[in-house]
C-alpha cells in the first residue's frame, strides 16, 4: 500500500477510517502482531515517567486506554486525561476502564492532538503510545505535548521503530511486508492493516525523531530501543523556558 496524502486533513480523515474499522479488535491484534511484547513495552514506558501519586497525566491518542490502564496499575492514585480523536476507539477504552473499575479515575475526551484543548502547563506529565506514525505533523503534536506539560515534567512516547541489526532488520521487514497483511486478513479488514507497514515505512528513524525533540527544546532527550529495535521509547523533560 503506497498512499499519498495531499494535505494534513486528508491523512487525518484516512486514519480516522482505519481506526474506526479496527477498534473492536485492535488490542487482540496488537498482542498477536507484537508476539505478546506490547505489555512489557508499555510497562517500561510508564516506568520511565517516574510518576508520583498526585500527578495529573495526559494520555495523548489514548486509543483503547491500554496505556492509561498500565499507568493506573503502577500508580493507582493518578488523575488521567485520556484523549483521542476517534470515537470508536474511545468507546472501546471506556469499556476497558469500566470493566477494570477504573473509569471514575479517568476523564475521556475526544480531541485533536494537533491542537490540544488544554491551557499551558496543565499536566505534570504526558505520554503517548503507537500514535505518532498516524498524526499529520509529528513536530506540531510534540510542541502541543510540551506546551500542556509543566516545566520539569516528563514526556514519554512509545512507538514502532526501525531495527538496524543486520539479519534481524531483514526478518523484521519481511514480517511487516508479507506476514502482517496475511494476519490482517483474519480480521476481515486487510486494507486497514495494510496501513501498519506503510505507516512504519513513512515514519522517521528513531534518531531523526530524537532530533525533533531536541529542536523543540526538550531537555535530557533520549531514546531506548526495545526488543532489538522493534520499538523505541523517546523521553524528555519540559524546559523552564519553552520555545
C-alpha positions as CSV (number, residue, x, y, z in Angstrom):
1,X,0.0,0.0,0.0
2,X,1.5,3.3,-1.1
3,X,-0.9,6.1,-0.4
4,X,-0.1,9.7,-0.9
5,X,-1.8,12.5,1.1
6,X,-2.3,15.9,-0.4
7,X,-2.9,17.6,3.0
8,X,-2.8,17.0,6.7
9,X,-6.6,16.9,6.7
10,X,-6.6,14.1,4.1
11,X,-4.3,12.0,6.2
12,X,-6.4,12.6,9.3
13,X,-9.6,11.6,7.5
14,X,-7.9,8.4,6.2
15,X,-6.5,7.4,9.7
16,X,-9.9,8.1,11.3
17,X,-11.4,5.5,8.9
18,X,-8.6,3.0,9.7
19,X,-9.1,3.1,13.4
20,X,-12.9,3.1,13.2
21,X,-12.6,-0.1,11.3
22,X,-10.2,-1.9,13.6
23,X,-11.3,-0.5,17.0
24,X,-13.1,-3.6,18.2
25,X,-10.2,-6.0,17.6
26,X,-7.3,-3.5,17.9
27,X,-6.0,-4.8,21.2
28,X,-6.1,-8.5,20.3
29,X,-4.3,-7.9,17.0
30,X,-1.7,-5.7,18.7
31,X,-0.8,-8.6,21.0
32,X,-0.7,-11.0,18.1
33,X,1.4,-8.7,15.9
34,X,3.9,-7.9,18.7
35,X,4.2,-11.6,19.8
36,X,2.9,-10.5,23.3
37,X,5.6,-8.0,23.9
38,X,3.3,-4.9,23.8
39,X,2.5,-5.2,27.5
40,X,6.2,-5.1,28.5
41,X,6.8,-2.1,26.2
42,X,4.1,-0.1,27.9
43,X,5.2,-1.1,31.3
44,X,8.7,0.1,30.6
45,X,7.5,3.4,29.1
46,X,5.3,4.2,32.1
47,X,8.2,3.4,34.5
48,X,10.3,6.0,32.6
49,X,7.8,8.7,33.6
50,X,8.7,8.5,37.3
51,X,5.1,9.3,38.2
52,X,4.1,10.5,41.6
53,X,0.8,9.7,43.4
54,X,-0.7,13.2,43.0
55,X,0.3,13.7,39.3
56,X,-2.2,14.7,36.6
57,X,-1.2,12.9,33.4
58,X,-2.2,13.2,29.8
59,X,-2.5,10.1,27.7
60,X,-2.5,11.6,24.2
61,X,-4.1,9.5,21.4
62,X,-5.1,7.1,24.1
63,X,-6.9,4.7,21.8
64,X,-8.4,1.9,23.8
65,X,-6.8,3.2,27.0
66,X,-4.3,0.3,27.5
67,X,-1.6,2.8,28.3
68,X,-3.9,4.6,30.7
69,X,-4.7,1.3,32.5
70,X,-1.0,0.5,32.9
71,X,-0.2,3.9,34.4
72,X,-3.1,3.4,36.9
73,X,-1.8,-0.1,37.7
74,X,1.6,1.4,38.6
75,X,0.3,4.5,40.3
76,X,-3.4,4.0,41.3
77,X,-3.9,7.5,42.6
78,X,-3.1,9.3,39.3
79,X,-5.5,11.6,37.6
80,X,-5.5,10.7,33.9
81,X,-6.9,12.7,31.0
82,X,-7.2,10.3,28.1
83,X,-7.7,12.0,24.7
84,X,-8.2,10.5,21.3
85,X,-9.7,11.8,18.0
86,X,-11.6,8.6,17.2
87,X,-14.9,7.9,18.8
88,X,-14.9,4.2,18.3
89,X,-11.5,3.8,19.9
90,X,-12.6,5.9,22.9
91,X,-15.8,3.7,23.2
92,X,-13.6,0.6,23.5
93,X,-11.4,2.4,26.0
94,X,-14.4,3.3,28.1
95,X,-15.5,-0.4,28.1
96,X,-12.0,-1.5,29.2
97,X,-11.8,1.0,32.0
98,X,-15.3,0.3,33.2
99,X,-14.6,-3.5,33.3
100,X,-11.4,-2.8,35.3
101,X,-13.2,-0.5,37.7
102,X,-11.0,2.5,36.7
103,X,-13.5,4.7,34.8
104,X,-14.0,7.1,37.6
105,X,-10.3,7.9,37.7
106,X,-10.1,8.9,34.0
107,X,-11.6,11.7,32.0
108,X,-12.2,10.6,28.4
109,X,-12.0,13.3,25.8
110,X,-12.5,13.3,22.0
111,X,-10.0,15.9,20.8
112,X,-7.3,16.8,18.3
113,X,-3.6,16.0,19.1
114,X,-2.6,18.8,16.8
115,X,-4.4,21.4,18.9
116,X,-5.0,20.2,22.4
117,X,-8.0,21.6,24.3
118,X,-5.9,22.5,27.4
119,X,-4.3,25.5,28.8
120,X,-0.5,25.8,29.1
121,X,1.1,23.9,32.0
122,X,-2.0,21.8,32.8
123,X,-0.3,18.4,33.3
124,X,2.6,17.0,35.4
125,X,3.5,14.6,32.6
126,X,2.3,13.3,29.3
127,X,2.6,10.0,27.4
128,X,1.6,8.5,24.1
129,X,1.7,5.0,22.6
130,X,1.8,3.9,19.0
131,X,0.2,7.2,17.7
132,X,3.0,9.3,16.2
133,X,3.0,7.3,13.0
134,X,-0.5,8.4,12.4
135,X,-0.6,12.1,13.3
136,X,-0.5,14.6,10.5
137,X,2.6,16.5,11.9
138,X,4.8,14.9,14.5
139,X,6.6,18.2,15.4
140,X,3.3,20.0,16.0
141,X,2.0,17.3,18.2
142,X,5.2,17.2,20.2
143,X,5.0,21.0,20.6
144,X,1.5,20.6,21.9
145,X,2.6,18.0,24.4
146,X,5.4,20.3,25.6
147,X,3.0,23.2,25.9
148,X,0.5,21.5,28.1
149,X,3.0,19.9,30.5
150,X,4.5,21.9,33.3
151,X,8.2,22.9,33.2
152,X,10.2,20.0,34.7
153,X,7.6,17.5,33.7
154,X,8.3,14.3,31.7
155,X,7.0,13.4,28.2
156,X,7.3,9.8,27.1
157,X,6.4,8.4,23.7
158,X,6.3,4.7,22.7
159,X,6.3,3.9,19.0
160,X,7.4,1.4,16.5
161,X,11.0,1.8,15.3
162,X,13.4,0.7,12.6
163,X,15.8,-2.0,13.6
164,X,19.4,-1.7,12.4
165,X,20.9,-5.0,13.3
166,X,21.7,-6.9,10.1
167,X,19.7,-10.1,9.7
168,X,17.1,-9.1,12.3
169,X,16.3,-6.0,10.3
170,X,15.6,-8.0,7.1
171,X,13.5,-10.5,9.0
172,X,11.5,-7.7,10.7
173,X,10.7,-6.0,7.4
174,X,9.8,-9.4,5.8
175,X,7.3,-9.9,8.6
176,X,5.8,-6.5,8.2
177,X,5.6,-6.6,4.4
178,X,4.4,-10.2,3.8
179,X,3.2,-11.8,7.0
180,X,1.4,-9.0,8.7
181,X,-1.1,-8.5,5.8
182,X,-2.0,-12.2,6.0
183,X,-2.7,-11.9,9.7
184,X,-4.7,-8.7,8.9
185,X,-7.0,-10.8,6.7
186,X,-8.0,-12.7,9.8
187,X,-9.7,-9.5,11.0
188,X,-11.5,-9.2,7.6
189,X,-10.1,-5.8,7.2
190,X,-6.9,-6.2,5.2
191,X,-6.9,-2.7,3.9
192,X,-6.7,-1.1,7.3
193,X,-3.9,-3.5,8.5
194,X,-2.0,-2.8,5.3
195,X,-1.6,0.7,6.6
196,X,0.5,-0.6,9.5
197,X,3.6,-1.5,7.4
198,X,3.1,1.6,5.3
199,X,2.9,3.9,8.3
200,X,6.2,2.4,9.6
201,X,7.8,2.9,6.2
202,X,6.9,6.6,6.3
203,X,7.9,7.1,9.9
204,X,11.3,8.7,10.5
205,X,14.1,6.6,12.1
206,X,14.4,6.9,15.9
207,X,17.5,9.1,15.6
208,X,15.5,11.6,13.4
209,X,12.7,11.6,16.0
210,X,15.2,12.4,18.7
211,X,16.4,15.4,16.6
212,X,12.8,16.7,16.5
213,X,12.6,16.5,20.3
214,X,15.9,18.3,20.6
215,X,14.9,21.0,18.1
216,X,11.7,21.7,20.0
217,X,13.8,22.2,23.2
218,X,13.2,19.1,25.3
219,X,15.9,18.7,27.9
220,X,17.6,15.3,28.6
221,X,16.1,14.0,25.4
222,X,17.0,10.3,24.8
223,X,15.5,7.2,23.4
224,X,15.7,3.5,24.3
225,X,15.3,0.7,21.8
226,X,13.5,-2.4,23.0
227,X,13.2,-5.9,21.5
228,X,16.1,-5.5,19.1
229,X,14.9,-2.0,18.0
230,X,11.3,-3.1,17.1
231,X,10.1,-0.2,19.2
232,X,11.7,2.9,20.7
233,X,10.7,4.9,23.8
234,X,11.6,8.5,23.5
235,X,11.6,10.7,26.6
236,X,12.4,14.2,27.5
237,X,11.9,16.9,30.2
238,X,10.0,20.1,29.5
239,X,12.3,23.1,29.9
240,X,11.7,26.0,32.2
241,X,11.6,28.3,29.1
242,X,9.6,26.8,26.2
243,X,10.3,27.6,22.6
